[in-house]
Amino acid sequence: MAAFAGDLWWHANGPADDPVAPDREVLRASRLRVLAAVSLTVPGHGGPFRADDTTPR
């Protein structure tokens, strides 16, 4: 079972079973690289945004 709420999704067994990002530290490092490299992020879902202090890391 999976649950969705806005941009967030998770499995009934918790984030450790996430097939997209099984290693949360690797996911975080990837996000930090992207945020450091771009001034405007255009996600696959949702509108473009500029990262600030409230952007998930």
PQR file with spaces between the fields and no chain letter, atoms N, CA, C, O and H, PARSE charges and radii, in Angstrom:
ATOM       1  N    MET     1       0.837   -1.182    0.000 -0.4000 1.5000
ATOM       2  CA   MET     1       0.000    0.000    0.000 -0.0000 2.0000
ATOM       3  C    MET     1       0.876    1.237    0.000  0.5500 1.7000
ATOM       4  O    MET     1       1.901    1.264    0.681 -0.5500 1.4000
ATOM       5  N    ALA     2       0.498    2.251   -0.742 -0.4000 1.5000
ATOM       6  CA   ALA     2       1.194    3.533   -0.760 -0.0000 2.0000
ATOM       7  C    ALA     2       0.184    4.631   -0.464  0.5500 1.7000
ATOM       8  O    ALA     2      -1.008    4.488   -0.736 -0.5500 1.4000
ATOM       9  H    ALA     2      -0.335    2.229   -1.295  0.4000 1.0000
ATOM      10  N    ALA     3       0.677    5.723    0.093 -0.4000 1.5000
ATOM      11  CA   ALA     3      -0.179    6.874    0.385 -0.0000 2.0000
ATOM      12  C    ALA     3       0.434    8.109   -0.261  0.5500 1.7000
ATOM      13  O    ALA     3       1.656    8.239   -0.334 -0.5500 1.4000
ATOM      14  H    ALA     3       1.646    5.839    0.314  0.4000 1.0000
ATOM      15  N    PHE     4      -0.413    9.005   -0.724 -0.4000 1.5000
ATOM      16  CA   PHE     4       0.031   10.231   -1.371 -0.0000 2.0000
ATOM      17  C    PHE     4      -0.619   11.417   -0.687  0.5500 1.7000
ATOM      18  O    PHE     4      -1.797   11.367   -0.332 -0.5500 1.4000
ATOM      19  H    PHE     4      -1.406    8.899   -0.665  0.4000 1.0000
ATOM      20  N    ALA     5       0.159   12.502   -0.498 -0.4000 1.5000
ATOM      21  CA   ALA     5      -0.369   13.756    0.034 -0.0000 2.0000
ATOM      22  C    ALA     5       0.428   14.888   -0.592  0.5500 1.7000
ATOM      23  O    ALA     5       1.562   15.144   -0.185 -0.5500 1.4000
ATOM      24  H    ALA     5       1.115   12.542   -0.786  0.4000 1.0000
ATOM      25  N    GLY     6      -0.144   15.566   -1.571 -0.4000 1.5000
ATOM      26  CA   GLY     6       0.588   16.627   -2.262 -0.0000 2.0000
ATOM      27  C    GLY     6       1.799   16.048   -2.969  0.5500 1.7000
ATOM      28  O    GLY     6       1.669   15.144   -3.795 -0.5500 1.4000
ATOM      29  H    GLY     6      -1.064   15.358   -1.902  0.4000 1.0000
ATOM      30  N    ASP     7       2.986   16.570   -2.645 -0.4000 1.5000
ATOM      31  CA   ASP     7       4.224   16.083   -3.241 -0.0000 2.0000
ATOM      32  C    ASP     7       4.835   14.921   -2.463  0.5500 1.7000
ATOM      33  O    ASP     7       5.856   14.378   -2.886 -0.5500 1.4000
ATOM      34  H    ASP     7       3.092   17.304   -1.974  0.4000 1.0000
ATOM      35  N    LEU     8       4.247   14.530   -1.352 -0.4000 1.5000
ATOM      36  CA   LEU     8       4.806   13.484   -0.507 -0.0000 2.0000
ATOM      37  C    LEU     8       4.134   12.147   -0.763  0.5500 1.7000
ATOM      38  O    LEU     8       2.930   12.088   -1.011 -0.5500 1.4000
ATOM      39  H    LEU     8       3.418   14.971   -1.008  0.4000 1.0000
ATOM      40  N    TRP     9       4.908   11.081   -0.704 -0.4000 1.5000
ATOM      41  CA   TRP     9       4.334    9.739   -0.790 -0.0000 2.0000
ATOM      42  C    TRP     9       5.164    8.797    0.040  0.5500 1.7000
ATOM      43  O    TRP     9       6.362    9.006    0.231 -0.5500 1.4000
ATOM      44  H    TRP     9       5.886   11.129   -0.502  0.4000 1.0000
ATOM      45  N    TRP    10       4.530    7.766    0.528 -0.4000 1.5000
ATOM      46  CA   TRP    10       5.224    6.800    1.362 -0.0000 2.0000
ATOM      47  C    TRP    10       4.512    5.461    1.296  0.5500 1.7000
ATOM      48  O    TRP    10       3.354    5.366    0.890 -0.5500 1.4000
ATOM      49  H    TRP    10       3.557    7.596    0.373  0.4000 1.0000
ATOM      50  N    HIS    11       5.234    4.432    1.706 -0.4000 1.5000
ATOM      51  CA   HIS    11       4.697    3.079    1.720 -0.0000 2.0000
ATOM      52  C    HIS    11       4.283    2.718    3.141  0.5500 1.7000
ATOM      53  O    HIS    11       4.770    3.305    4.107 -0.5500 1.4000
ATOM      54  H    HIS    11       6.175    4.509    2.036  0.4000 1.0000
ATOM      55  N    ALA    12       3.395    1.765    3.259 -0.4000 1.5000
ATOM      56  CA   ALA    12       2.911    1.344    4.572 -0.0000 2.0000
ATOM      57  C    ALA    12       4.047    0.857    5.464  0.5500 1.7000
ATOM      58  O    ALA    12       3.965    0.964    6.687 -0.5500 1.4000
ATOM      59  H    ALA    12       2.999    1.288    2.475  0.4000 1.0000
ATOM      60  N    ASN    13       5.111    0.319    4.858 -0.4000 1.5000
ATOM      61  CA   ASN    13       6.220   -0.204    5.654 -0.0000 2.0000
ATOM      62  C    ASN    13       7.270    0.846    5.979  0.5500 1.7000
ATOM      63  O    ASN    13       8.296    0.510    6.570 -0.5500 1.4000
ATOM      64  H    ASN    13       5.178    0.231    3.864  0.4000 1.0000
ATOM      65  N    GLY    14       7.054    2.100    5.615 -0.4000 1.5000
ATOM      66  CA   GLY    14       7.972    3.164    5.974 -0.0000 2.0000
ATOM      67  C    GLY    14       8.955    3.513    4.875  0.5500 1.7000
ATOM      68  O    GLY    14       9.027    2.813    3.865 -0.5500 1.4000
ATOM      69  H    GLY    14       6.220    2.373    5.135  0.4000 1.0000
ATOM      70  N    PRO    15       9.723    4.601    5.057 -0.5600 1.5000
ATOM      71  CA   PRO    15      10.627    5.086    4.027  0.2800 2.0000
ATOM      72  C    PRO    15      11.765    4.123    3.700  0.5500 1.7000
ATOM      73  O    PRO    15      12.345    4.222    2.619 -0.5500 1.4000
ATOM      74  N    ALA    16      12.101    3.208    4.583 -0.4000 1.5000
ATOM      75  CA   ALA    16      13.172    2.254    4.302 -0.0000 2.0000
ATOM      76  C    ALA    16      12.812    1.357    3.119  0.5500 1.7000
ATOM      77  O    ALA    16      13.698    0.805    2.467 -0.5500 1.4000
ATOM      78  H    ALA    16      11.630    3.127    5.462  0.4000 1.0000
ATOM      79  N    ASP    17      11.515    1.210    2.841 -0.4000 1.5000
ATOM      80  CA   ASP    17      11.062    0.374    1.733 -0.0000 2.0000
ATOM      81  C    ASP    17      10.771    1.177    0.474  0.5500 1.7000
ATOM      82  O    ASP    17      10.177    0.648   -0.466 -0.5500 1.4000
ATOM      83  H    ASP    17      10.795    1.659    3.370  0.4000 1.0000
ATOM      84  N    ASP    18      11.171    2.431    0.434 -0.4000 1.5000
ATOM      85  CA   ASP    18      10.926    3.300   -0.711 -0.0000 2.0000
ATOM      86  C    ASP    18      11.732    2.798   -1.906  0.5500 1.7000
ATOM      87  O    ASP    18      12.961    2.824   -1.854 -0.5500 1.4000
ATOM      88  H    ASP    18      11.653    2.861    1.198  0.4000 1.0000
ATOM      89  N    PRO    19      11.081    2.341   -2.987 -0.5600 1.5000
ATOM      90  CA   PRO    19      11.823    1.798   -4.128  0.2800 2.0000
ATOM      91  C    PRO    19      12.562    2.866   -4.928  0.5500 1.7000
ATOM      92  O    PRO    19      13.501    2.543   -5.657 -0.5500 1.4000
ATOM      93  N    VAL    20      12.162    4.125   -4.808 -0.4000 1.5000
ATOM      94  CA   VAL    20      12.792    5.199   -5.551 -0.0000 2.0000
ATOM      95  C    VAL    20      14.042    5.708   -4.833  0.5500 1.7000
ATOM      96  O    VAL    20      15.041    6.028   -5.477 -0.5500 1.4000
ATOM      97  H    VAL    20      11.400    4.387   -4.216  0.4000 1.0000
ATOM      98  N    ALA    21      13.988    5.783   -3.511 -0.4000 1.5000
ATOM      99  CA   ALA    21      15.108    6.314   -2.734 -0.0000 2.0000
ATOM     100  C    ALA    21      15.333    5.456   -1.494  0.5500 1.7000
ATOM     101  O    ALA    21      15.031    5.887   -0.381 -0.5500 1.4000
ATOM     102  H    ALA    21      13.177    5.523   -2.988  0.4000 1.0000
ATOM     103  N    PRO    22      15.858    4.250   -1.673 -0.5600 1.5000
ATOM     104  CA   PRO    22      16.052    3.385   -0.509  0.2800 2.0000
ATOM     105  C    PRO    22      17.136    3.888    0.439  0.5500 1.7000
ATOM     106  O    PRO    22      17.136    3.519    1.614 -0.5500 1.4000
ATOM     107  N    ASP    23      18.059    4.721   -0.041 -0.4000 1.5000
ATOM     108  CA   ASP    23      19.112    5.273    0.805 -0.0000 2.0000
ATOM     109  C    ASP    23      18.871    6.773    0.945  0.5500 1.7000
ATOM     110  O    ASP    23      19.144    7.539    0.021 -0.5500 1.4000
ATOM     111  H    ASP    23      18.059    5.021   -0.995  0.4000 1.0000
ATOM     112  N    ARG    24      18.364    7.186    2.092 -0.4000 1.5000
ATOM     113  CA   ARG    24      17.978    8.584    2.305 -0.0000 2.0000
ATOM     114  C    ARG    24      19.171    9.533    2.221  0.5500 1.7000
ATOM     115  O    ARG    24      19.008   10.671    1.780 -0.5500 1.4000
ATOM     116  H    ARG    24      18.142    6.564    2.842  0.4000 1.0000
ATOM     117  N    GLU    25      20.362    9.102    2.627 -0.4000 1.5000
ATOM     118  CA   GLU    25      21.543    9.956    2.553 -0.0000 2.0000
ATOM     119  C    GLU    25      21.956   10.194    1.100  0.5500 1.7000
ATOM     120  O    GLU    25      22.396   11.292    0.757 -0.5500 1.4000
ATOM     121  H    GLU    25      20.494    8.177    2.985  0.4000 1.0000
ATOM     122  N    VAL    26      21.821    9.187    0.251 -0.4000 1.5000
ATOM     123  CA   VAL    26      22.116    9.355   -1.174 -0.0000 2.0000
ATOM     124  C    VAL    26      21.112   10.336   -1.783  0.5500 1.7000
ATOM     125  O    VAL    26      21.495   11.191   -2.582 -0.5500 1.4000
ATOM     126  H    VAL    26      21.464    8.296    0.530  0.4000 1.0000
ATOM     127  N    LEU    27      19.853   10.223   -1.422 -0.4000 1.5000
ATOM     128  CA   LEU    27      18.822   11.140   -1.904 -0.0000 2.0000
ATOM     129  C    LEU    27      19.144   12.567   -1.472  0.5500 1.7000
ATOM     130  O    LEU    27      19.061   13.489   -2.283 -0.5500 1.4000
ATOM     131  H    LEU    27      19.542    9.528   -0.773  0.4000 1.0000
ATOM     132  N    ARG    28      19.509   12.757   -0.213 -0.4000 1.5000
ATOM     133  CA   ARG    28      19.829   14.096    0.300 -0.0000 2.0000
ATOM     134  C    ARG    28      21.033   14.680   -0.436  0.5500 1.7000
ATOM     135  O    ARG    28      21.011   15.849   -0.821 -0.5500 1.4000
ATOM     136  H    ARG    28      19.576   12.008    0.446  0.4000 1.0000
ATOM     137  N    ALA    29      22.075   13.888   -0.634 -0.4000 1.5000
ATOM     138  CA   ALA    29      23.265   14.362   -1.339 -0.0000 2.0000
ATOM     139  C    ALA    29      22.915   14.774   -2.769  0.5500 1.7000
ATOM     140  O    ALA    29      23.429   15.772   -3.275 -0.5500 1.4000
ATOM     141  H    ALA    29      22.093   12.938   -0.321  0.4000 1.0000
ATOM     142  N    SER    30      22.047   14.011   -3.410 -0.4000 1.5000
ATOM     143  CA   SER    30      21.618   14.337   -4.764 -0.0000 2.0000
ATOM     144  C    SER    30      20.858   15.656   -4.789  0.5500 1.7000
ATOM     145  O    SER    30      21.087   16.489   -5.667 -0.5500 1.4000
ATOM     146  H    SER    30      21.629   13.201   -2.999  0.4000 1.0000
ATOM     147  N    ARG    31      19.959   15.850   -3.837 -0.4000 1.5000
ATOM     148  CA   ARG    31      19.199   17.108   -3.763 -0.0000 2.0000
ATOM     149  C    ARG    31      20.138   18.295   -3.563  0.5500 1.7000
ATOM     150  O    ARG    31      19.964   19.338   -4.195 -0.5500 1.4000
ATOM     151  H    ARG    31      19.772   15.174   -3.124  0.4000 1.0000
ATOM     152  N    LEU    32      21.133   18.141   -2.687 -0.4000 1.5000
ATOM     153  CA   LEU    32      22.071   19.231   -2.432 -0.0000 2.0000
ATOM     154  C    LEU    32      22.871   19.580   -3.684  0.5500 1.7000
ATOM     155  O    LEU    32      23.117   20.757   -3.949 -0.5500 1.4000
ATOM     156  H    LEU    32      21.274   17.294   -2.174  0.4000 1.0000
ATOM     157  N    ARG    33      23.281   18.569   -4.460 -0.4000 1.5000
ATOM     158  CA   ARG    33      24.009   18.831   -5.710 -0.0000 2.0000
ATOM     159  C    ARG    33      23.143   19.606   -6.697  0.5500 1.7000
ATOM     160  O    ARG    33      23.612   20.552   -7.330 -0.5500 1.4000
ATOM     161  H    ARG    33      23.082   17.613   -4.245  0.4000 1.0000
ATOM     162  N    VAL    34      21.894   19.208   -6.827 -0.4000 1.5000
ATOM     163  CA   VAL    34      20.984   19.895   -7.752 -0.0000 2.0000
ATOM     164  C    VAL    34      20.754   21.328   -7.294  0.5500 1.7000
ATOM     165  O    VAL    34      20.845   22.252   -8.102 -0.5500 1.4000
ATOM     166  H    VAL    34      21.513   18.440   -6.313  0.4000 1.0000
ATOM     167  N    LEU    35      20.458   21.531   -6.021 -0.4000 1.5000
ATOM     168  CA   LEU    35      20.179   22.868   -5.517 -0.0000 2.0000
ATOM     169  C    LEU    35      21.390   23.790   -5.640  0.5500 1.7000
ATOM     170  O    LEU    35      21.230   24.994   -5.840 -0.5500 1.4000
ATOM     171  H    LEU    35      20.385   20.780   -5.365  0.4000 1.0000
ATOM     172  N    ALA    36      22.602   23.239   -5.524 -0.4000 1.5000
ATOM     173  CA   ALA    36      23.821   24.044   -5.662 -0.0000 2.0000
ATOM     174  C    ALA    36      24.099   24.399   -7.119  0.5500 1.7000
ATOM     175  O    ALA    36      24.770   25.395   -7.391 -0.5500 1.4000
ATOM     176  H    ALA    36      22.732   22.260   -5.363  0.4000 1.0000
ATOM     177  N    ALA    37      23.601   23.607   -8.051 -0.4000 1.5000
ATOM     178  CA   ALA    37      23.944   23.792   -9.461 -0.0000 2.0000
ATOM     179  C    ALA    37      22.965   24.675  -10.225  0.5500 1.7000
ATOM     180  O    ALA    37      23.310   25.175  -11.295 -0.5500 1.4000
ATOM     181  H    ALA    37      23.056   22.798   -7.830  0.4000 1.0000
ATOM     182  N    VAL    38      21.770   24.880   -9.715 -0.4000 1.5000
ATOM     183  CA   VAL    38      20.752   25.595  -10.486 -0.0000 2.0000
ATOM     184  C    VAL    38      20.206   26.794   -9.713  0.5500 1.7000
ATOM     185  O    VAL    38      20.225   26.815   -8.482 -0.5500 1.4000
ATOM     186  H    VAL    38      21.490   24.473   -8.845  0.4000 1.0000
ATOM     187  N    SER    39      19.722   27.784  -10.450 -0.4000 1.5000
ATOM     188  CA   SER    39      19.080   28.920   -9.792 -0.0000 2.0000
ATOM     189  C    SER    39      17.557   28.794   -9.845  0.5500 1.7000
ATOM     190  O    SER    39      16.852   29.409   -9.046 -0.5500 1.4000
ATOM     191  H    SER    39      19.706   27.767  -11.450  0.4000 1.0000
ATOM     192  N    LEU    40      17.056   27.997  -10.786 -0.4000 1.5000
ATOM     193  CA   LEU    40      15.618   27.776  -10.916 -0.0000 2.0000
ATOM     194  C    LEU    40      15.390   26.286  -11.131  0.5500 1.7000
ATOM     195  O    LEU    40      15.961   25.690  -12.045 -0.5500 1.4000
ATOM     196  H    LEU    40      17.630   27.498  -11.435  0.4000 1.0000
ATOM     197  N    THR    41      14.563   25.694  -10.295 -0.4000 1.5000
ATOM     198  CA   THR    41      14.245   24.274  -10.403 -0.0000 2.0000
ATOM     199  C    THR    41      12.895   24.132  -11.081  0.5500 1.7000
ATOM     200  O    THR    41      11.930   24.799  -10.706 -0.5500 1.4000
ATOM     201  H    THR    41      14.100   26.178   -9.552  0.4000 1.0000
ATOM     202  N    VAL    42      12.829   23.259  -12.080 -0.4000 1.5000
ATOM     203  CA   VAL    42      11.574   22.974  -12.782 -0.0000 2.0000
ATOM     204  C    VAL    42      11.297   21.483  -12.587  0.5500 1.7000
ATOM     205  O    VAL    42      11.826   20.651  -13.324 -0.5500 1.4000
ATOM     206  H    VAL    42      13.613   22.718  -12.384  0.4000 1.0000
ATOM     207  N    PRO    43      10.471   21.146  -11.596 -0.5600 1.5000
ATOM     208  CA   PRO    43      10.198   19.734  -11.323  0.2800 2.0000
ATOM     209  C    PRO    43       9.277   19.117  -12.385  0.5500 1.7000
ATOM     210  O    PRO    43       8.640   19.827  -13.164 -0.5500 1.4000
ATOM     211  N    GLY    44       9.224   17.805  -12.394 -0.4000 1.5000
ATOM     212  CA   GLY    44       8.339   17.112  -13.319 -0.0000 2.0000
ATOM     213  C    GLY    44       6.877   17.348  -13.015  0.5500 1.7000
ATOM     214  O    GLY    44       6.037   17.294  -13.912 -0.5500 1.4000
ATOM     215  H    GLY    44       9.742   17.229  -11.761  0.4000 1.0000
ATOM     216  N    HIS    45       6.569   17.607  -11.767 -0.4000 1.5000
ATOM     217  CA   HIS    45       5.198   17.889  -11.321 -0.0000 2.0000
ATOM     218  C    HIS    45       5.236   19.169  -10.523  0.5500 1.7000
ATOM     219  O    HIS    45       6.019   19.281   -9.580 -0.5500 1.4000
ATOM     220  H    HIS    45       7.252   17.651  -11.037  0.4000 1.0000
ATOM     221  N    GLY    46       4.419   20.129  -10.872 -0.4000 1.5000
ATOM     222  CA   GLY    46       4.397   21.393  -10.144 -0.0000 2.0000
ATOM     223  C    GLY    46       5.138   22.479  -10.901  0.5500 1.7000
ATOM     224  O    GLY    46       5.776   22.228  -11.923 -0.5500 1.4000
ATOM     225  H    GLY    46       3.782   20.038  -11.638  0.4000 1.0000
ATOM     226  N    GLY    47       5.039   23.676  -10.383 -0.4000 1.5000
ATOM     227  CA   GLY    47       5.639   24.819  -11.046 -0.0000 2.0000
ATOM     228  C    GLY    47       7.100   25.027  -10.687  0.5500 1.7000
ATOM     229  O    GLY    47       7.596   24.451   -9.719 -0.5500 1.4000
ATOM     230  H    GLY    47       4.521   23.880   -9.553  0.4000 1.0000
ATOM     231  N    PRO    48       7.792   25.854  -11.471 -0.5600 1.5000
ATOM     232  CA   PRO    48       9.184   26.182  -11.199  0.2800 2.0000
ATOM     233  C    PRO    48       9.316   26.898   -9.858  0.5500 1.7000
ATOM     234  O    PRO    48       8.386   27.572   -9.415 -0.5500 1.4000
ATOM     235  N    PHE    49      10.462   26.753   -9.220 -0.4000 1.5000
ATOM     236  CA   PHE    49      10.702   27.451   -7.955 -0.0000 2.0000
ATOM     237  C    PHE    49      12.184   27.731   -7.783  0.5500 1.7000
ATOM     238  O    PHE    49      13.039   27.062   -8.363 -0.5500 1.4000
ATOM     239  H    PHE    49      11.218   26.206   -9.580  0.4000 1.0000
ATOM     240  N    ARG    50      12.464   28.744   -6.966 -0.4000 1.5000
ATOM     241  CA   ARG    50      13.838   29.044   -6.559 -0.0000 2.0000
ATOM     242  C    ARG    50      13.999   28.520   -5.140  0.5500 1.7000
ATOM     243  O    ARG    50      13.180   28.797   -4.264 -0.5500 1.4000
ATOM     244  H    ARG    50      11.769   29.288   -6.494  0.4000 1.0000
ATOM     245  N    ALA    51      15.061   27.763   -4.929 -0.4000 1.5000
ATOM     246  CA   ALA    51      15.308   27.179   -3.620 -0.0000 2.0000
ATOM     247  C    ALA    51      15.616   28.278   -2.601  0.5500 1.7000
ATOM     248  O    ALA    51      16.313   29.247   -2.904 -0.5500 1.4000
ATOM     249  H    ALA    51      15.726   27.538   -5.640  0.4000 1.0000
ATOM     250  N    ASP    52      15.087   28.110   -1.400 -0.4000 1.5000
ATOM     251  CA   ASP    52      15.398   29.001   -0.290 -0.0000 2.0000
ATOM     252  C    ASP    52      15.520   28.161    0.978  0.5500 1.7000
ATOM     253  O    ASP    52      15.626   26.937    0.898 -0.5500 1.4000
ATOM     254  H    ASP    52      14.521   27.324   -1.154  0.4000 1.0000
ATOM     255  N    ASP    53      15.508   28.791    2.128 -0.4000 1.5000
ATOM     256  CA   ASP    53      15.697   28.084    3.395 -0.0000 2.0000
ATOM     257  C    ASP    53      14.580   27.080    3.712  0.5500 1.7000
ATOM     258  O    ASP    53      14.750   26.204    4.560 -0.5500 1.4000
ATOM     259  H    ASP    53      15.422   29.785    2.193  0.4000 1.0000
ATOM     260  N    THR    54      13.434   27.216    3.022 -0.4000 1.5000
ATOM     261  CA   THR    54      12.321   26.303    3.290 -0.0000 2.0000
ATOM     262  C    THR    54      12.307   25.093    2.348  0.5500 1.7000
ATOM     263  O    THR    54      11.469   24.203    2.499 -0.5500 1.4000
ATOM     264  H    THR    54      13.297   27.928    2.334  0.4000 1.0000
ATOM     265  N    THR    55      13.216   25.055    1.390 -0.4000 1.5000
ATOM     266  CA   THR    55      13.272   23.962    0.427 -0.0000 2.0000
ATOM     267  C    THR    55      13.762   22.681    1.123  0.5500 1.7000
ATOM     268  O    THR    55      14.807   22.703    1.773 -0.5500 1.4000
ATOM     269  H    THR    55      13.896   25.777    1.266  0.4000 1.0000
ATOM     270  N    PRO    56      13.025   21.565    0.998 -0.5600 1.5000
ATOM     271  CA   PRO    56      13.471   20.307    1.627  0.2800 2.0000
ATOM     272  C    PRO    56      14.857   19.911    1.150  0.5500 1.7000
ATOM     273  O    PRO    56      15.190   20.048   -0.027 -0.5500 1.4000
ATOM     274  N    ARG    57      15.643   19.426    2.066 -0.4000 1.5000
ATOM     275  CA   ARG    57      16.989   18.965    1.760 -0.0000 2.0000
ATOM     276  C    ARG    57      17.105   17.555    2.204  0.5500 1.7000
ATOM     277  O    ARG    57      18.163   16.944    2.048 -0.5500 1.4000
ATOM     278  H    ARG    57      15.372   19.314    3.022  0.4000 1.0000
